[in-house]
Amino acid sequence: MEQRKKRDSDGRAGAFTAATDLAQMGVCEKRMHFEATLGKRRSATQELDSGRGTARHDRFHRDAVRYRPGVETSEPQSRRCFVATAVFGESPETQTLRQFRDTVLERHWIGRAAIAVYYFVGPCIADFLLAGRRRQAIARALLRQVVRISGRILAARRDRRCESA
């Protein structure tokens, strides 16, 4: 919103807001109300722009994590750990796998490629696992080994950082 300077009748300078800016604020308020009651509706162009914005945000986040491991970002903690969440729920095991992804895998191109493949097939695998308790038990046993190895790698990295500090 643009604020402009104008002199009032007494000759004092003051700030005012253009009528078009005020009208736009009213439209935005109505749009928010409609979206809350009816749901968000977007045109194909808006969907495309939204997808591009999301892709740029994801790229920015990957770069932030790659160049500064452990950096605090606005990215939600539950960032798409489909299989671990299906098998363990929100647990220390899931947190260990997320930390391994963020601090080890995302730093290397092969790790980022593995993450991309996982994001593609992970939801299907999670749905498959959620369909049966026996499947979850088998996956849990296998993933515990992955969690154990990931935890050891993370601990070794922490120890190396402590020694070099």
Buried (B, 14 or more C-beta within 10 A) or exposed (E): EEEEEEEEEEEEEEEEEEEEEEEEEEEEEEEEEEEEEEEEEEEEEEEEEEEEEEEEEEEEBBEBBBEEBEEEEEBEEEEBBBBBBBBBEEEEBBBBBBBBBBBBBBBEEEBBEBBEEBEEEBBEBBEBBBEEEEBBEEBBEEBEEBBEEBBEEBEEBEEEEEEEE
